[in-house]
Amino acid sequence: MRYGTTTVSALAAAAISIAAVPVRAQEAPSPPALVLELNAAQPSEKGCRFTFVVNNGLGVEISKAAFEIALFNEAGVVDRLTVLDFKDLPSGKTKVTRFDLPGTDCGKVSRVLVNQATDCAGPGVDPSACLKSLRTGSKSGIVFGI
């Protein structure tokens, strides 16, 4: 069988492009997580209003979730500890929750740290699950983490 130079060149180019495609390892599924995002921090009449977006990806209903957070000022010093009660977090649902923190100037908050889970309850829920499976993020411009 005879092939023209154009056909051979096209076949060679196709073989090279197929060989250049990287073989990806099968990605492991990410572990179940409770995702807590600090979405916004805005001045309010009371002080500073923090808006959080929470997604319960644990696969179980959480009837009560509360976290102690530390607020750091612009010098990096802990200015305040407070508990935020997120109440119920239905399985597989995303929920938006706002908290007004009286006497807090949003412009002076440089960092928010989740210090501990003060409450984590629900049918079959390990009390340590809320903190152990917590993943954090921020869209507010304030550093937020564990």
N, C-alpha and C positions, 0 to 999 in steps of 0.2 A: 504494500500500500504506500502510495506517495502522497506527501503533504507539501503544500506550498510553504514558502518561508513565512508568509503572513500567519498561516495556521499554526506553525511551530512556534512562532514568537508569541502568539496569543496564548497557546497552551503553557508555554514556559512562564509567561507573566502571571497567569492564573495560579500555577503551582507555587510560585514564589510568594504571591499574596496570601495564599492559604497557609503556607509555612510560617508567615510572619505574624499570624493571629496568635496571641498568647493563649495558652491553655490555662483557664482559671480553675483553681481548686474549688470544690464545692464549699460554699460558705456555710459555716455552722449557724444555726438559728440563734438569734440573740436571746439571752436569758430573760425571763419575765421581769418586768421593771415597773416601778412607780416613778413616773417622770414628772418632775416639778420644775416649771419654768417661771422665773421672775420676768413677767412680760412688760411691766411698766411701773414707774414710780412718779407720781404726779402730786404737786401741792394740792391740798384740800383745805376746807375751812377749819378742820381739826388739826391738821399738821401735814402728814404725807400719806397718800393713798397708794398702797402696793397692790398691784394686780398680778395674780398668779394663774397660770394655766396648768392644770393637773390632769394626767392621763393614768388611769389605773390599768396597767397591763399585766397585773399579777394573776389574772384568771380567777380571782375570788372577790366577793363583795367585801368592802371595808365599811363597817358601820360607824366607825369613829377613827379619825386620824388627826393628830395634833403634833406640832413640832415646836421645839424651843429654838428660836433664832437669835443670833447675835448681830447687832448693827455696829459697824465700825465707822468712825468718823474719818474726815479727810487726812488726819495724821496717822491713820491705821490703828487707832486705839479703840477698844470696845467701849461703845457709848451706852449700849442698852441691851438687856436680855428680855425677851418677851415670848409668850407662847401664842401661836396662831392655830386656831381650831378649824380644820378643813371639813369637819363633820363627816358625812358619809361620802364614800367614793365608789360608785357602782362599777362593777367589773366591765372593762372594755370601753368605758365612757370617758370623754374629755369634759372637764368642768372648769369654769372660770370663777374665781373667788377674789373678792377685794377686801382689804383690811385697811382701815384708817388708823394710823398710829399718831395719837395726839402728841404735840410738842416736838415732833420730828421734822427737821428741815431736810427735804429730799436732796437738796444740793450739797449737803454735808455728809451724806451717806456714801461711803466709797466701796463698801463691801457688806454682803449679807451672808452669814454662815449658818447652816443648819447644824445646831449643836447636838441635838438629840431628838428622838421621837418620844414625846411624853405620853402619847396614847396611840395604840394601833390595835383595833379590835374588829372582830367579825367572825362569822361561823367558820371554824377551821383555820383561822388566821393565826400564825405564829406572831406573838407580840413584837418580836424583833424584825419581822419582815419589812415593815415600813422604812426602817433605816438601812437594813442590809441590801434591799433591792432599789434604793433611791438613786435616781439619776437626775442631775440638775442642769439647768441651762439658763441663759439670761438674754433678753432682747432689750433690756432697759438701759444698758450702759453702765450698770452697777455689777461688779463682780459678784457672782452667786455660786455657792458650792457647799460641799460637805466638809 
